[in-house]
Amino acid sequence: MSWSNVMEWLNWGLGQTLTASIVLSVLTFRSSYHYVGFFIPMFIQKGHYGQDKCKEKSGPVAEPLGVVAAAVYLIFIFVFIGIPFYEWKQEVNTFMPPIRLLFLLAGLVSICTSILLGFADDMLDLRWRHKLIFPFLSSVPLVLVYFISEEKTAMLLPKFFYNFFGQTYLELGVLFYVYIIMLVIFCTNAINIIAGINGVEAGQSIVIAASVALFNLVQMVRLEDDESVWSHLLSFSLLAPFIATSLGLYMHNKYPAKAFVGDTFCYFSGMTLAVVAVIGHFSKTLLLFLIPQVFNFLYSCPQLFHLVPCPRHRLPKFDEKTQQLNMSRAEFKASDIKVLGHLVIKLFTTLCILDYKEFEKDGEKWLSVSNMTILNLLLKFHGPMREYELNNLFLRYQVASSALAFVCRFVIAGFLYENVM
């Protein structure tokens, strides 16, 4: 679809849906901002609060207010459900079959279950194995609808693989559904891994969601297939209220935080991103917008899989004298880790992405390494800084990675693929 045809699809229903989504998003922002602030004293009164570990003196900070923001989002989405299907009900747009409604409802079921998981984690402090099992179960409705709708499970191959495979597409079959499940599990935990400072969870979610929403708008203009345009519109319609909800929550969570978002918001955010990617048929493209999160996961793997000792909290360490954040560290005996752990430490030290020190204690050799998170890595490269400065720095990197994602998707992809959809 070219720019000259934009008015055409505005006239047959997409314009109304897009307008309704934007109007509802404005109302969602105002409601989210209001009700998060309204419930802060109630949460504290009921004992649902935490302490800000990155400040010298901190009173109780209400937690998890992400559940309030998620509730506001769901209410407005439930109100919105009927709007994109109104024209179809009037038999104007025959390309909108009932399966699209099933996609939307299945996505909402997955989002609701992820909110439940996050709230349970906030209340019960679940183990990591539960954080892998429950997202898998949450993804089942979405995967099931994708399966019964007989959507494509083939992957477009780069040009230089045409001769090798003898075709332009590679049929993945059941492996595609495995990929969707793994994407859901990753997304629901990716936001949660980059956490610990005011505003970072909500901030990164806003940047990623805004980038994906922009991608949807670009695709609605570029593509000529009505079915594809509709998929991107539905994806955008789920994202716009989410951005508004997150922005309202961010206003209370930014430095100095009056509310913590909790794991509830992290799971809600990750699942929403995964759902809109599956509904919009760009599950692979989504990973381009998650470059910092993918890097942080890979960088954290040695500690997450206990090749290197991993403390319970890896957030940056607050220095009371300078009022700045420094790299947090893990200290352990050299004999406590195996050969593979030593190899990882040596590799990361050689690549200059790990701060490494040795010292003796009680006649034994001890090692001290910076915790393997992207926030600590930024502190290594840029030096100590205040909490809000670190958050702003990370968000700038997130924005830059989104710009890189668009370059990869629309420029570099042109050299690799025959047709860039």
C-alpha positions in Angstrom: 0.0 0.0 0.0 1.4 3.3 -1.0 1.0 6.7 0.5 -1.5 7.6 -2.3 -3.8 4.8 -1.1 -3.8 5.7 2.6 -7.1 7.5 2.3 -8.6 4.4 0.7 -8.1 2.2 3.7 -9.1 5.0 6.0 -12.5 5.0 4.3 -13.3 1.3 4.8 -12.9 1.0 8.5 -9.2 1.0 9.5 -9.3 4.7 10.0 -12.1 4.4 12.5 -10.3 1.6 14.4 -7.1 3.5 14.4 -8.8 6.7 15.7 -10.7 4.8 18.4 -7.4 3.1 19.5 -5.7 6.5 19.9 -8.6 8.1 21.7 -8.9 5.1 24.1 -5.1 5.3 24.7 -5.4 8.9 25.8 -8.1 7.9 28.3 -6.0 4.9 29.3 -3.0 7.1 30.2 -5.1 9.4 32.3 -6.8 6.5 34.1 -3.5 4.7 34.6 -1.8 7.8 36.0 -4.8 8.6 38.3 -5.4 5.1 39.7 -1.8 4.2 40.3 -1.5 7.3 42.4 -4.8 6.6 44.0 -3.8 3.1 45.1 -0.3 3.9 46.4 -1.4 4.7 50.0 -3.7 1.7 50.0 -0.9 -0.7 49.1 1.4 0.8 51.8 -1.4 0.6 54.4 -1.9 -3.1 53.6 1.8 -3.8 53.9 2.5 -4.2 50.2 5.6 -2.1 49.8 9.4 -2.4 49.4 12.5 -0.4 50.2 14.5 1.5 47.6 18.0 -0.1 47.9 19.6 2.5 45.6 19.0 5.4 48.0 20.5 6.4 51.3 17.2 6.9 53.0 14.0 5.4 51.7 10.6 5.2 53.1 8.1 2.5 52.1 7.5 2.4 48.3 4.2 0.8 47.2 4.6 -2.5 45.3 3.5 -4.0 42.9 1.5 -1.1 41.3 2.0 -2.9 37.9 -1.2 -4.9 38.7 -3.2 -1.6 38.8 -1.8 -0.5 35.4 -2.5 -4.0 34.0 -6.1 -3.9 35.3 -6.6 -0.5 33.6 -5.2 -1.8 30.4 -7.5 -4.8 30.4 -10.6 -2.8 31.1 -10.0 -0.5 28.1 -9.1 -3.4 25.8 -12.3 -5.1 26.7 -14.2 -1.9 25.8 -12.2 -1.8 22.5 -12.8 -5.4 21.4 -16.0 -4.7 19.4 -14.7 -1.7 17.5 -12.4 -3.4 14.9 -15.0 -6.1 14.2 -17.9 -3.7 13.7 -17.3 -3.3 10.0 -17.0 -7.1 9.6 -20.3 -7.5 11.4 -21.8 -5.2 8.8 -20.4 -7.5 6.1 -18.4 -4.7 4.6 -14.9 -6.2 5.1 -15.1 -9.9 4.1 -11.4 -10.4 4.7 -12.0 -10.3 8.5 -13.0 -13.9 9.4 -14.0 -14.9 13.0 -10.5 -16.5 13.5 -9.2 -12.9 13.9 -11.5 -12.5 17.0 -10.1 -15.8 18.3 -6.6 -14.5 17.9 -7.4 -11.4 19.9 -9.2 -13.3 22.6 -6.4 -15.9 22.8 -3.9 -13.1 23.1 -5.9 -11.5 25.9 -6.1 -14.9 27.7 -2.3 -15.2 27.5 -1.8 -11.6 28.8 -4.2 -12.2 31.7 -2.4 -15.4 32.8 0.9 -13.6 32.6 -0.5 -10.9 34.9 -1.6 -13.6 37.3 1.9 -15.2 37.2 3.6 -11.9 37.9 1.3 -11.1 40.8 1.9 -14.6 42.2 5.7 -14.0 41.9 5.4 -10.6 43.7 3.4 -12.2 46.5 5.1 -15.6 46.8 8.6 -15.0 45.3 8.4 -18.0 42.9 11.4 -20.0 41.9 13.0 -19.7 38.4 11.6 -23.0 37.3 8.1 -21.7 37.9 8.9 -18.6 35.8 9.6 -20.9 32.9 6.7 -23.3 33.3 3.9 -20.7 33.7 4.8 -18.7 30.6 4.8 -21.9 28.6 1.2 -22.6 29.8 0.2 -19.0 29.1 1.3 -19.4 25.5 -0.9 -22.4 24.8 -4.1 -20.5 23.9 -2.2 -18.4 21.4 -0.3 -21.3 19.9 -3.4 -23.4 19.6 -5.3 -20.6 17.7 -2.3 -20.1 15.5 -2.4 -23.9 14.7 -6.1 -24.3 14.0 -6.0 -21.2 11.8 -3.4 -22.9 9.6 -1.2 -19.8 9.6 2.1 -19.9 7.8 4.9 -21.8 9.6 7.5 -21.2 6.9 10.6 -19.0 7.1 11.8 -16.8 4.2 15.3 -17.8 3.2 18.1 -15.3 2.3 19.0 -15.3 -1.4 22.3 -17.1 -0.9 20.4 -20.2 0.4 18.1 -20.6 -2.6 20.5 -22.9 -4.5 21.2 -25.0 -1.4 17.6 -25.6 -0.5 16.1 -25.3 -4.0 13.3 -23.0 -2.7 12.7 -19.5 -1.3 11.0 -20.7 1.9 11.9 -23.3 4.5 8.9 -25.0 6.2 9.5 -25.2 9.9 6.4 -27.1 10.9 6.2 -27.9 14.6 9.5 -26.1 15.1 7.8 -22.8 14.4 5.4 -23.4 17.3 8.3 -24.3 19.6 9.9 -20.9 18.5 6.7 -19.1 19.5 6.6 -20.7 22.9 10.3 -19.9 23.5 9.7 -16.3 22.4 6.9 -16.0 24.9 9.1 -17.4 27.7 11.9 -15.1 26.8 9.8 -12.0 26.5 8.1 -12.5 29.9 11.5 -12.8 31.6 13.6 -10.4 29.5 12.1 -7.2 31.0 12.4 -8.6 34.5 16.1 -9.3 34.1 16.9 -5.7 33.4 15.5 -4.2 36.6 16.5 -2.7 40.0 16.6 1.1 39.3 13.8 3.6 39.2 12.0 3.7 35.8 14.0 1.1 33.9 11.3 -1.6 33.6 8.5 0.7 32.5 10.9 2.9 30.5 12.3 0.1 28.3 8.8 -1.3 27.8 7.6 2.1 26.5 10.6 2.4 24.1 10.2 -1.1 22.7 6.4 -0.9 22.4 6.6 2.5 20.7 9.2 1.1 18.3 7.0 -1.9 17.5 3.9 0.4 17.1 5.8 2.5 14.6 6.8 -0.6 12.7 3.1 -1.6 12.6 2.2 1.8 11.1 5.0 1.6 8.5 3.8 -1.9 7.5 0.2 -0.7 7.2 1.3 1.9 4.7 3.8 -0.4 2.8 1.8 -3.6 2.4 -1.0 -4.1 -0.1 -2.4 -7.3 1.2 -5.6 -6.5 3.2 -5.0 -9.5 5.6 -1.5 -8.3 6.5 -2.7 -4.7 7.0 -5.5 -5.9 9.3 -3.0 -8.0 11.3 -0.7 -5.0 11.9 -3.7 -2.8 12.7 -4.9 -5.3 15.4 -1.3 -5.5 16.7 -1.1 -1.7 16.9 -4.5 -1.5 18.6 -3.2 -3.7 21.4 0.0 -1.7 21.7 -1.3 1.8 21.8 -3.2 1.4 25.1 -0.3 -0.5 26.5 2.1 2.4 25.8 -0.4 4.8 27.4 -0.8 2.5 30.5 3.0 2.1 30.9 3.5 5.9 30.5 1.0 6.6 33.3 2.8 4.0 35.5 6.2 5.4 34.5 5.3 8.8 35.9 5.1 7.3 39.4 8.0 4.9 38.9 10.6 7.3 37.5 13.2 8.7 39.9 12.5 9.3 42.7 10.0 6.4 42.6 6.7 6.6 44.5 5.8 3.1 43.3 7.5 0.0 42.2 6.1 -1.8 39.1 6.9 -5.3 40.5 7.2 -8.6 38.5 3.5 -8.2 37.6 4.3 -5.4 35.2 7.4 -7.2 33.8 5.5 -10.3 32.9 2.5 -8.3 31.6 4.9 -6.2 29.4 6.8 -9.1 28.0 3.7 -11.1 27.2 2.0 -8.2 25.5 5.0 -7.7 23.2 5.0 -11.4 22.4 1.3 -11.4 21.7 1.3 -8.4 19.3 4.2 -10.0 17.5 2.4 -13.3 16.9 -0.8 -11.6 16.0 1.0 -9.2 13.6 3.1 -12.1 12.1 6.5 -10.5 12.9 7.7 -12.8 15.7 11.2 -12.8 14.2 11.3 -9.1 13.7 10.4 -8.5 17.4 13.9 -9.8 18.4 15.4 -6.9 16.5 13.7 -4.5 18.9 14.9 -6.6 21.9 18.6 -6.4 21.1 19.6 -5.0 24.6 17.4 -7.6 26.2 18.9 -10.5 24.1 22.4 -9.2 24.9 21.6 -8.9 28.6 20.3 -12.5 28.7 23.4 -13.9 26.9 25.7 -11.8 29.0 23.9 -13.0 32.2 23.8 -16.7 31.3 27.0 -17.7 33.2 25.4 -16.4 36.4 21.9 -17.5 35.6 23.1 -21.1 35.0 25.5 -20.9 37.9 28.7 -21.3 36.1 29.6 -18.2 38.1 28.1 -17.6 41.5 24.9 -15.4 41.3 23.7 -13.3 44.2 20.0 -12.9 44.8 20.0 -9.3 43.7 22.4 -8.0 41.1 21.3 -4.3 41.0 24.0 -1.7 41.0 25.5 -0.8 44.4 24.6 2.6 46.0 27.6 4.6 47.4 26.3 6.8 50.3 29.4 9.1 50.1 29.1 10.0 46.4 25.3 9.4 46.1 26.1 7.5 43.0 25.7 3.9 41.7 28.7 1.7 41.2 29.0 -1.8 39.8 27.8 -4.5 42.2 30.0 -7.5 42.6 30.0 -11.2 43.3 32.8 -12.5 45.6 33.7 -16.2 45.9 36.5 -18.6 46.4 38.4 -19.5 43.3 37.9 -23.2 44.2 34.1 -22.7 44.2 33.8 -22.6 40.4 34.7 -25.2 37.8 36.9 -25.0 34.7 34.1 -23.7 32.5 33.4 -20.9 35.0 37.1 -19.9 34.9 37.0 -19.9 31.1 34.0 -17.7 31.0 35.6 -15.2 33.4 38.8 -15.2 31.3 36.9 -14.7 28.1 34.8 -11.8 29.4 37.8 -10.2 31.0 39.7 -10.4 27.6 36.7 -8.8 25.9 36.8 -6.0 28.5 33.2 -6.7 29.5 33.9 -7.8 33.0 35.7 -6.2 36.0 37.8 -8.8 37.6 39.9 -8.8 40.7 41.8 -11.3 42.8 42.5 -11.2 46.6 43.4 -13.5 49.5 41.2 -14.2 52.4 42.0 -16.6 55.2 44.9 -18.0 53.2 42.7 -18.8 50.2 42.4 -17.2 46.8 39.2 -15.3 46.2 37.8 -13.8 43.1 35.7 -10.6 42.7 33.8 -10.0 39.5 31.2 -7.4 38.5 27.7 -8.9 38.2 26.9 -9.8 34.6 24.1 -7.4 33.8 23.9 -4.7 31.1 23.4 -2.0 33.8 26.7 -3.0 35.5 28.3 -3.0 32.1 27.2 0.5 31.4 28.7 1.6 34.8 32.0 -0.1 33.8 32.2 1.8 30.5 30.8 5.1 31.7 31.8 5.2 35.3 29.7 5.8 38.5 26.6 7.9 38.0 23.3 8.8 39.7 20.4 6.5 39.4 18.3 8.7 37.1 21.4 9.2 34.9 21.9 5.4 34.5 18.2 4.9 33.6 18.4 7.7 31.0 21.6 6.3 29.6 20.1 2.8 29.2 17.0 4.2 27.6 19.1 6.1 25.1 20.8 2.8 24.2 17.4 1.2 23.9 16.3 4.0 21.5 19.5 3.6 19.5 19.0 -0.2 19.2 15.5 0.4 17.9 16.9 2.7 15.2 19.4 -0.1 14.4 16.5 -2.5 14.2 14.7 -0.4 11.6 18.0 -0.2 9.6 18.4 -4.0 9.7 14.7 -4.7 8.9 14.4 -2.3 5.9 17.9 -1.6 4.6 20.2 -4.5 5.4 17.4 -7.0 4.7 17.2 -5.7 1.2 20.7 -7.1 0.5 19.8 -10.5 2.0 16.3 -11.2 0.7 14.7 -11.0 -2.7 11.6 -9.3 -1.3 11.4 -7.4 1.9 7.8 -7.7 3.3 
